[in-house]
Amino acid sequence: MTTIEKTQEVRHQEALDKYIEQTPQLKEEIKDLPADDQRDQIQWAFEDEAESQGLQPWELTLKYTSTPEEFEAARLVLHKEAAEVLGVEWDEYCEMNNLVV
C-alpha cells in the first residue's frame, strides 16, 4: 500500500507514534498523565512542530509516513485537490500558500 492509499487516520497515528519516539523529552514530561491527556499533549506538540517547519499538520503527517519522493508527490496531489475544491487557480493557490513547485 502506498502512502497516499493509507487512510488519513492511520497515517496520522503512524506519524504521531514516530514523532513521540523522536521526542524523548516530551515522552518523559507526559508519562504520568492519563492516556487521553497524553494523546492531547502529543497532538498539540505535533501541530506546533508542523508550524515550526512551515507545514500544515497533514503535511507533517505525510513527511513522517513517506519517503521524501512520496512526500513531495502526495503533498502536491493533495494541494491540487484543495485548490480545485476551493475553486482557486493553481498559480494563485501556490502563491497564497507559499508553495514552490
Biotite code that builds the C-alpha atoms (Angstrom):
import biotite.structure as struc

atoms = struc.array([
    struc.Atom([0.000, 0.000, 0.000], chain_id="A", res_id=1, res_name="MET", atom_name="CA", element="C"),
    struc.Atom([1.454, 3.399, -0.949], chain_id="A", res_id=2, res_name="THR", atom_name="CA", element="C"),
    struc.Atom([1.403, 6.334, 1.424], chain_id="A", res_id=3, res_name="THR", atom_name="CA", element="C"),
    struc.Atom([-1.397, 8.081, -0.398], chain_id="A", res_id=4, res_name="ILE", atom_name="CA", element="C"),
    struc.Atom([-3.619, 4.977, -0.212], chain_id="A", res_id=5, res_name="GLU", atom_name="CA", element="C"),
    struc.Atom([-3.487, 4.767, 3.576], chain_id="A", res_id=6, res_name="LYS", atom_name="CA", element="C"),
    struc.Atom([-6.366, 6.371, 5.364], chain_id="A", res_id=7, res_name="THR", atom_name="CA", element="C"),
    struc.Atom([-5.685, 9.768, 6.815], chain_id="A", res_id=8, res_name="GLN", atom_name="CA", element="C"),
    struc.Atom([-6.389, 8.483, 10.320], chain_id="A", res_id=9, res_name="GLU", atom_name="CA", element="C"),
    struc.Atom([-3.936, 5.576, 10.006], chain_id="A", res_id=10, res_name="VAL", atom_name="CA", element="C"),
    struc.Atom([-1.243, 7.853, 8.531], chain_id="A", res_id=11, res_name="ARG", atom_name="CA", element="C"),
    struc.Atom([-1.743, 10.425, 11.256], chain_id="A", res_id=12, res_name="HIS", atom_name="CA", element="C"),
    struc.Atom([-1.479, 7.855, 14.054], chain_id="A", res_id=13, res_name="GLN", atom_name="CA", element="C"),
    struc.Atom([1.701, 6.437, 12.497], chain_id="A", res_id=14, res_name="GLU", atom_name="CA", element="C"),
    struc.Atom([3.125, 9.956, 12.325], chain_id="A", res_id=15, res_name="ALA", atom_name="CA", element="C"),
    struc.Atom([2.256, 10.674, 15.951], chain_id="A", res_id=16, res_name="LEU", atom_name="CA", element="C"),
    struc.Atom([3.854, 7.385, 17.022], chain_id="A", res_id=17, res_name="ASP", atom_name="CA", element="C"),
    struc.Atom([7.070, 8.233, 15.164], chain_id="A", res_id=18, res_name="LYS", atom_name="CA", element="C"),
    struc.Atom([7.012, 11.795, 16.443], chain_id="A", res_id=19, res_name="TYR", atom_name="CA", element="C"),
    struc.Atom([6.758, 10.800, 20.124], chain_id="A", res_id=20, res_name="ILE", atom_name="CA", element="C"),
    struc.Atom([9.558, 8.255, 19.689], chain_id="A", res_id=21, res_name="GLU", atom_name="CA", element="C"),
    struc.Atom([11.762, 11.027, 18.279], chain_id="A", res_id=22, res_name="GLN", atom_name="CA", element="C"),
    struc.Atom([10.941, 13.429, 21.122], chain_id="A", res_id=23, res_name="THR", atom_name="CA", element="C"),
    struc.Atom([12.002, 11.628, 24.306], chain_id="A", res_id=24, res_name="PRO", atom_name="CA", element="C"),
    struc.Atom([11.799, 14.819, 26.351], chain_id="A", res_id=25, res_name="GLN", atom_name="CA", element="C"),
    struc.Atom([8.081, 15.168, 25.600], chain_id="A", res_id=26, res_name="LEU", atom_name="CA", element="C"),
    struc.Atom([7.559, 11.471, 26.258], chain_id="A", res_id=27, res_name="LYS", atom_name="CA", element="C"),
    struc.Atom([9.175, 11.886, 29.692], chain_id="A", res_id=28, res_name="GLU", atom_name="CA", element="C"),
    struc.Atom([7.196, 15.045, 30.507], chain_id="A", res_id=29, res_name="GLU", atom_name="CA", element="C"),
    struc.Atom([3.817, 13.432, 29.843], chain_id="A", res_id=30, res_name="ILE", atom_name="CA", element="C"),
    struc.Atom([4.450, 9.895, 31.125], chain_id="A", res_id=31, res_name="LYS", atom_name="CA", element="C"),
    struc.Atom([2.424, 10.383, 34.323], chain_id="A", res_id=32, res_name="ASP", atom_name="CA", element="C"),
    struc.Atom([-0.606, 11.943, 32.624], chain_id="A", res_id=33, res_name="LEU", atom_name="CA", element="C"),
    struc.Atom([-3.777, 9.964, 31.877], chain_id="A", res_id=34, res_name="PRO", atom_name="CA", element="C"),
    struc.Atom([-3.822, 8.421, 28.380], chain_id="A", res_id=35, res_name="ALA", atom_name="CA", element="C"),
    struc.Atom([-6.290, 10.977, 26.975], chain_id="A", res_id=36, res_name="ASP", atom_name="CA", element="C"),
    struc.Atom([-4.157, 13.862, 28.227], chain_id="A", res_id=37, res_name="ASP", atom_name="CA", element="C"),
    struc.Atom([-1.042, 12.236, 26.771], chain_id="A", res_id=38, res_name="GLN", atom_name="CA", element="C"),
    struc.Atom([-2.738, 11.988, 23.363], chain_id="A", res_id=39, res_name="ARG", atom_name="CA", element="C"),
    struc.Atom([-3.773, 15.653, 23.546], chain_id="A", res_id=40, res_name="ASP", atom_name="CA", element="C"),
    struc.Atom([-0.276, 16.790, 24.502], chain_id="A", res_id=41, res_name="GLN", atom_name="CA", element="C"),
    struc.Atom([1.293, 14.773, 21.680], chain_id="A", res_id=42, res_name="ILE", atom_name="CA", element="C"),
    struc.Atom([-1.201, 16.198, 19.174], chain_id="A", res_id=43, res_name="GLN", atom_name="CA", element="C"),
    struc.Atom([-0.552, 19.793, 20.287], chain_id="A", res_id=44, res_name="TRP", atom_name="CA", element="C"),
    struc.Atom([3.214, 19.307, 20.200], chain_id="A", res_id=45, res_name="ALA", atom_name="CA", element="C"),
    struc.Atom([2.913, 17.746, 16.719], chain_id="A", res_id=46, res_name="PHE", atom_name="CA", element="C"),
    struc.Atom([0.900, 20.736, 15.493], chain_id="A", res_id=47, res_name="GLU", atom_name="CA", element="C"),
    struc.Atom([3.500, 23.104, 16.952], chain_id="A", res_id=48, res_name="ASP", atom_name="CA", element="C"),
    struc.Atom([6.255, 21.136, 15.207], chain_id="A", res_id=49, res_name="GLU", atom_name="CA", element="C"),
    struc.Atom([4.405, 21.397, 11.894], chain_id="A", res_id=50, res_name="ALA", atom_name="CA", element="C"),
    struc.Atom([4.075, 25.149, 12.322], chain_id="A", res_id=51, res_name="GLU", atom_name="CA", element="C"),
    struc.Atom([7.763, 25.492, 13.204], chain_id="A", res_id=52, res_name="SER", atom_name="CA", element="C"),
    struc.Atom([8.608, 23.728, 9.911], chain_id="A", res_id=53, res_name="GLN", atom_name="CA", element="C"),
    struc.Atom([6.211, 25.929, 7.932], chain_id="A", res_id=54, res_name="GLY", atom_name="CA", element="C"),
    struc.Atom([3.895, 22.971, 7.267], chain_id="A", res_id=55, res_name="LEU", atom_name="CA", element="C"),
    struc.Atom([0.291, 22.129, 7.903], chain_id="A", res_id=56, res_name="GLN", atom_name="CA", element="C"),
    struc.Atom([-0.193, 19.205, 10.323], chain_id="A", res_id=57, res_name="PRO", atom_name="CA", element="C"),
    struc.Atom([-1.366, 16.987, 7.437], chain_id="A", res_id=58, res_name="TRP", atom_name="CA", element="C"),
    struc.Atom([1.852, 17.783, 5.575], chain_id="A", res_id=59, res_name="GLU", atom_name="CA", element="C"),
    struc.Atom([3.959, 16.808, 8.591], chain_id="A", res_id=60, res_name="LEU", atom_name="CA", element="C"),
    struc.Atom([1.946, 13.592, 8.799], chain_id="A", res_id=61, res_name="THR", atom_name="CA", element="C"),
    struc.Atom([2.909, 12.852, 5.198], chain_id="A", res_id=62, res_name="LEU", atom_name="CA", element="C"),
    struc.Atom([6.518, 13.723, 5.932], chain_id="A", res_id=63, res_name="LYS", atom_name="CA", element="C"),
    struc.Atom([6.667, 11.237, 8.818], chain_id="A", res_id=64, res_name="TYR", atom_name="CA", element="C"),
    struc.Atom([4.928, 8.438, 6.927], chain_id="A", res_id=65, res_name="THR", atom_name="CA", element="C"),
    struc.Atom([6.508, 8.506, 3.480], chain_id="A", res_id=66, res_name="SER", atom_name="CA", element="C"),
    struc.Atom([9.781, 8.672, 1.643], chain_id="A", res_id=67, res_name="THR", atom_name="CA", element="C"),
    struc.Atom([10.906, 12.143, 0.541], chain_id="A", res_id=68, res_name="PRO", atom_name="CA", element="C"),
    struc.Atom([9.808, 11.356, -3.026], chain_id="A", res_id=69, res_name="GLU", atom_name="CA", element="C"),
    struc.Atom([6.397, 10.091, -1.904], chain_id="A", res_id=70, res_name="GLU", atom_name="CA", element="C"),
    struc.Atom([6.017, 13.118, 0.361], chain_id="A", res_id=71, res_name="PHE", atom_name="CA", element="C"),
    struc.Atom([6.516, 15.636, -2.419], chain_id="A", res_id=72, res_name="GLU", atom_name="CA", element="C"),
    struc.Atom([4.236, 13.790, -4.847], chain_id="A", res_id=73, res_name="ALA", atom_name="CA", element="C"),
    struc.Atom([1.430, 13.226, -2.314], chain_id="A", res_id=74, res_name="ALA", atom_name="CA", element="C"),
    struc.Atom([1.734, 16.769, -0.983], chain_id="A", res_id=75, res_name="ARG", atom_name="CA", element="C"),
    struc.Atom([1.266, 18.244, -4.447], chain_id="A", res_id=76, res_name="LEU", atom_name="CA", element="C"),
    struc.Atom([-1.678, 15.950, -5.220], chain_id="A", res_id=77, res_name="VAL", atom_name="CA", element="C"),
    struc.Atom([-3.439, 16.971, -2.021], chain_id="A", res_id=78, res_name="LEU", atom_name="CA", element="C"),
    struc.Atom([-2.708, 20.666, -2.541], chain_id="A", res_id=79, res_name="HIS", atom_name="CA", element="C"),
    struc.Atom([-4.050, 20.451, -6.091], chain_id="A", res_id=80, res_name="LYS", atom_name="CA", element="C"),
    struc.Atom([-7.215, 18.802, -4.775], chain_id="A", res_id=81, res_name="GLU", atom_name="CA", element="C"),
    struc.Atom([-7.580, 21.591, -2.223], chain_id="A", res_id=82, res_name="ALA", atom_name="CA", element="C"),
    struc.Atom([-7.175, 24.235, -4.929], chain_id="A", res_id=83, res_name="ALA", atom_name="CA", element="C"),
    struc.Atom([-9.862, 22.545, -7.034], chain_id="A", res_id=84, res_name="GLU", atom_name="CA", element="C"),
    struc.Atom([-12.272, 22.287, -4.100], chain_id="A", res_id=85, res_name="VAL", atom_name="CA", element="C"),
    struc.Atom([-11.702, 25.949, -3.297], chain_id="A", res_id=86, res_name="LEU", atom_name="CA", element="C"),
    struc.Atom([-12.104, 26.908, -6.955], chain_id="A", res_id=87, res_name="GLY", atom_name="CA", element="C"),
    struc.Atom([-8.754, 28.704, -6.986], chain_id="A", res_id=88, res_name="VAL", atom_name="CA", element="C"),
    struc.Atom([-6.379, 28.707, -9.936], chain_id="A", res_id=89, res_name="GLU", atom_name="CA", element="C"),
    struc.Atom([-3.267, 26.605, -9.242], chain_id="A", res_id=90, res_name="TRP", atom_name="CA", element="C"),
    struc.Atom([-0.801, 29.519, -9.610], chain_id="A", res_id=91, res_name="ASP", atom_name="CA", element="C"),
    struc.Atom([-2.864, 31.689, -7.282], chain_id="A", res_id=92, res_name="GLU", atom_name="CA", element="C"),
    struc.Atom([-3.199, 28.832, -4.772], chain_id="A", res_id=93, res_name="TYR", atom_name="CA", element="C"),
    struc.Atom([0.569, 28.259, -4.796], chain_id="A", res_id=94, res_name="CYS", atom_name="CA", element="C"),
    struc.Atom([1.161, 31.950, -4.155], chain_id="A", res_id=95, res_name="GLU", atom_name="CA", element="C"),
    struc.Atom([-1.389, 32.054, -1.321], chain_id="A", res_id=96, res_name="MET", atom_name="CA", element="C"),
    struc.Atom([0.182, 29.004, 0.342], chain_id="A", res_id=97, res_name="ASN", atom_name="CA", element="C"),
    struc.Atom([3.831, 29.817, -0.336], chain_id="A", res_id=98, res_name="ASN", atom_name="CA", element="C"),
    struc.Atom([4.229, 26.669, -2.415], chain_id="A", res_id=99, res_name="LEU", atom_name="CA", element="C"),
    struc.Atom([7.213, 26.423, -4.696], chain_id="A", res_id=100, res_name="VAL", atom_name="CA", element="C"),
    struc.Atom([6.626, 23.896, -7.462], chain_id="A", res_id=101, res_name="VAL", atom_name="CA", element="C"),
])
